[in-house]
Amino acid sequence: AWVNAWKQSYESYNNSHLRSLSLSEDDSVLCAELWQEGYEYRLYRPDGSQIWKRAGVDPVLSPQGKLLLWESHFEGVVLTRLEDHQTVYARKFEEKVRLKALADDGSCLILAGRPLCILGPDGQQRWEAWFKTDPSALGLGPAGQMAVIRDSHAGSLHLPWPC
């Protein structure tokens, strides 16, 4: 059923293309980020029916697919409830957001420049740490283990995530 929903989203001669795909842990929501006339994301149910479509970049689904953390050029990082498409909060960061993770309660982990912070479900900062230098690559596991690479050096951090 997913296939029928992608008829306008495939890469084609007019350079529309899929940028990323993600699924909720229970496979109830598919999130696609794509370019057609601008960057947008689309959310679908397993039967291919569309839940929502909106301009925005770098969407991240919560594990249960009830919340979406995404970026707006005007508002910054935005947390949205999918059941009613309402914004829970929006927060701007001075540096480019390089990593986002979202928990089911609305808490999120964000790396923007060198500061790494955890925001609570209300958007208020609950925890913060700073990298001495910018990592060149990183990855985050589901239990809060983060792998970090800087030039030819690598390390691992255990973060208080998920909250």
N, C-alpha and C positions, 0 to 999 in steps of 0.2 A: 504493500500500500504506500510505502514511502516514495516509490519511484514516480508515481503520478504527480506528486507535489513538486518534483524537481524539473518539470518541463521548461520553466522559465529561468532556472538557476544554473544550467549547465554552461560550461565554457563554450563560447561560440565566436563567430566572426566579428561581432561587435564588442568583443573583449569582456563580456560579463563573465564572472568566475566566482567560484566558491573560495573563500579565504580560510574558513575553519568550520568544523562540525563538532558538536559535543552532545552527549546523551545524559539524561538523568540516570542515577544508579538503577532505578527500577524500569528503565526504558520507556517511561510514560511521556517524556518530552524530548524532542530533538531540537537543537538550536543550530541554525546555520547562519554564518556571517558571509555576506557576499557583496560583490560590487556589480551594480548595473548602471544606474545613473549617479550613484554615490554609494558609500558604504552603508549597509543596513544589516539588521539581523531579522531572521524569521524563526518563529517557534511553531512546531507542528506536533500533533498527536500521532500515535502509531498508525492510525487509519489514513494518515495523510492530510487530515483537515488542519487548516492553519489556525493557530491560537492568537498570534500577534505578529505584526510586521512594523518595524520602526527604524528610522535612521539612527545609527550609532556604531561604535566600534568595540572590538575586543570583549564580547559578552562571555560571562562565566555563569553557568547554572549552579544552583545549590544541589547537593546530592539527591534530594527528593523532587527536584524540579519545581519548587514552589516560589523560589526567588531567583532574580537575575541581577547580576552586578555587571554593569557595562559603562562605557565612557562616552561622554558628550563633549564636543569641542567647547561648548559654552558653559556647561554646568560642572564638568569634571567627572568624577566617579559617581555613578548613580545606582542606588539599590532600589529595585522595583519588585512589588508583589505581583505575581503573574495572574492570580485569580481575578483581580480587578484593575490591573495595569497601573496601580497607584505608586507614586514615588514615596519611598520610606524616608530617604534622605539623599542629598547630593553634597559632594565635598570636593573642593579643588585642591590640587597639589601643585607646588611650585615646579617640581621636576617631573619628567615623563614617567608615567606608571609602567614598570617593567614586569611586574608579577602581581597577579590577583588570585586569591583563593576565597571561596565563600562556603560558610557552614550553614546548616539548615536553620539555625536560630537567627541568621542575619549577620553574625559576626564575620568580619573579613580580615584577611592578611594582605597587606599591600606593601610592595617595594616600589618606592618612587625616588629615583636617584640613589643616594646611599642610605637614607633612613628606611628602616623596615618597621612597620607598625601593625598593630591589631586594633581594629575598630569594633566596638560593640554593636549590637543590633540597632542602637539609636544613633550611630555615626560618631560617637564620642571615642576618643583615643583611650585604649585600655593598657597598651604596652608599646614600648618603642626601644629599638636598638639601632646602632649605626654601623655600617661597614666603614673601615678605615679608607679603603679604596673601592672603586666600582668593580663588582664582579663582572667577568666577561660572559659567563654562562652559569645558570643555576637550575635546579630542579627541586620540587617539593613533593614529598611522599604524603600519604593520607594520615600518618600518625605524627606529623610535625618534623620529620627528619628532612633537612635541606642539604643538598650537595651543592658546593660552590666552587667555581673555577675562576682563577685570576691569572692570566698569562700561563705560565707553566706550573702553577701551584694549584692544589685542590684540597678541599677540606669538607668536613661534615659538621653541621650544627643541629642541635635538637631544640626546636622552638616550642613555646607553649601553645601549640596549635593541634587540633582544634581546641577551642576554649572549653 
